[in-house]
Amino acid sequence: MDSIEVKSANYIGDYAIRVSFNDGNEKLVDFKPFLTKSLHPAVSKYLREDLFKQFKINNGNLNWNDYDLIFPVHNLCEGVIE
């Protein structure tokens, strides 16, 4: 397998997403600490739960609003967003 990709993602609640990868691994990723620490309005706007829940999977990545917000897949695999 060349690279790890996001296969599926399900919003659990309270800014946590269960992410499944093409290698069979699965992680529950808590985005809330990252979002609440960010002072940048382009990031902190995703504290609006209606916006946060609008993620999509594009090219094996978890992505919000056409790459407005995206995280390295290896961070998602580790379950740590900084």
Contacts in CASP RR format, 6 or more apart in sequence:
PFRMAT RR
TARGET T0000
AUTHOR 0000-0000-0000
METHOD contacts of the structure
MODEL  1
MDSIEVKSANYIGDYAIRVSFNDGNEKLVDFKPFLTKSLHPAVSKYLRED
LFKQFKINNGNLNWNDYDLIFPVHNLCEGVIE
1 22 0 8 1.000
1 23 0 8 1.000
3 73 0 8 1.000
4 21 0 8 1.000
4 22 0 8 1.000
4 23 0 8 1.000
4 25 0 8 1.000
4 73 0 8 1.000
4 74 0 8 1.000
4 77 0 8 1.000
5 21 0 8 1.000
5 22 0 8 1.000
5 59 0 8 1.000
5 60 0 8 1.000
5 61 0 8 1.000
5 73 0 8 1.000
6 19 0 8 1.000
6 20 0 8 1.000
6 21 0 8 1.000
6 22 0 8 1.000
6 57 0 8 1.000
6 60 0 8 1.000
6 61 0 8 1.000
6 62 0 8 1.000
6 73 0 8 1.000
6 76 0 8 1.000
7 20 0 8 1.000
7 21 0 8 1.000
7 22 0 8 1.000
7 24 0 8 1.000
7 57 0 8 1.000
7 60 0 8 1.000
8 19 0 8 1.000
8 20 0 8 1.000
8 57 0 8 1.000
9 17 0 8 1.000
9 18 0 8 1.000
9 19 0 8 1.000
9 20 0 8 1.000
9 55 0 8 1.000
9 57 0 8 1.000
9 62 0 8 1.000
10 17 0 8 1.000
10 18 0 8 1.000
11 17 0 8 1.000
11 52 0 8 1.000
11 53 0 8 1.000
11 55 0 8 1.000
12 18 0 8 1.000
12 28 0 8 1.000
14 30 0 8 1.000
14 32 0 8 1.000
15 30 0 8 1.000
15 31 0 8 1.000
15 32 0 8 1.000
15 35 0 8 1.000
15 47 0 8 1.000
15 49 0 8 1.000
15 52 0 8 1.000
16 28 0 8 1.000
16 29 0 8 1.000
16 30 0 8 1.000
16 31 0 8 1.000
16 32 0 8 1.000
17 28 0 8 1.000
17 29 0 8 1.000
17 31 0 8 1.000
17 55 0 8 1.000
17 62 0 8 1.000
18 26 0 8 1.000
18 27 0 8 1.000
18 28 0 8 1.000
18 29 0 8 1.000
19 26 0 8 1.000
19 27 0 8 1.000
19 28 0 8 1.000
19 29 0 8 1.000
19 62 0 8 1.000
19 76 0 8 1.000
20 26 0 8 1.000
21 27 0 8 1.000
21 73 0 8 1.000
21 76 0 8 1.000
21 77 0 8 1.000
22 60 0 8 1.000
25 77 0 8 1.000
27 76 0 8 1.000
27 77 0 8 1.000
27 78 0 8 1.000
27 79 0 8 1.000
28 79 0 8 1.000
29 76 0 8 1.000
29 79 0 8 1.000
29 81 0 8 1.000
30 79 0 8 1.000
30 81 0 8 1.000
31 46 0 8 1.000
31 52 0 8 1.000
31 81 0 8 1.000
33 81 0 8 1.000
34 43 0 8 1.000
34 81 0 8 1.000
34 82 0 8 1.000
35 43 0 8 1.000
35 44 0 8 1.000
35 46 0 8 1.000
35 47 0 8 1.000
35 52 0 8 1.000
36 47 0 8 1.000
38 44 0 8 1.000
42 68 0 8 1.000
42 69 0 8 1.000
43 69 0 8 1.000
45 51 0 8 1.000
46 52 0 8 1.000
46 64 0 8 1.000
46 69 0 8 1.000
51 64 0 8 1.000
51 65 0 8 1.000
52 64 0 8 1.000
54 64 0 8 1.000
54 65 0 8 1.000
55 62 0 8 1.000
55 63 0 8 1.000
55 64 0 8 1.000
56 63 0 8 1.000
56 64 0 8 1.000
57 63 0 8 1.000
58 67 0 8 1.000
60 73 0 8 1.000
61 70 0 8 1.000
61 71 0 8 1.000
61 73 0 8 1.000
62 70 0 8 1.000
62 71 0 8 1.000
62 73 0 8 1.000
62 76 0 8 1.000
63 69 0 8 1.000
63 70 0 8 1.000
64 70 0 8 1.000
71 81 0 8 1.000
75 81 0 8 1.000
75 82 0 8 1.000
END
